[in-house]
Structure formats: structure tokens, C-alpha cells
Amino acid sequence: MVLRNYPTPPTLTTQTGKGAFAGGDTTKMRLAKASEWNFTYSYTEDQAAQDKIFSDIEFNLIPNPSAEHWRYQPRPFQ
């Protein structure tokens, strides 16, 4: 089957993030657990037989300051 145009990309429909239980006996244990989150998301897609969906999720990345995108963008919180 020949595709005559690009397919519509997947669309994020919902996302939720909930902190994991941050209990523990010591402050060190509570702080270690405080950064743990459960992230859930769903999406819609119009998939052809040969299509596969792959997703990578990354949080709190520090942008490369020499990257072209960041060169001319305002940098709040700095």
C-alpha cells in the first residue's frame, strides 16, 4: 500500500501526574521518595497496519544553552 500523504501524528488527550507516597522512617527516606511520580497519559491516533507508537518521556532536562532554540528565547527563572 502506498501512502500518498503524511499521517496525522498521535495527539495527547489526557495526562495525570501523582506523587508517590512519600512516607518513611527518616527524613532521608522521605526525601528520596518525594521525587517519585506516577505519570499516566493517553493519546488518540489513526494508525495504519505498519505503524508503531514509541514514546520517551523526560522531565526536568536542562537545555543546552548553545542550542539554536535557546539562543534567542527569553529564559525565565534565571
PENORSUL-V882386 format. One record per run of one state. SS is the DSSP state (alpha for helix, beta for strand, coil for the rest). FROM is the first residue (numbers start at 0). TO is the last residue. If there is no record, write none. Layout:
ss-><SS;SS>
from-><FROM;FROM>
to-><TO;TO>
This chain:
ss-><coil;beta;coil;alpha;coil;beta;coil;alpha;coil>
from-><0;10;19;26;34;36;44;67;71>
to-><9;18;25;33;35;43;66;70;77>
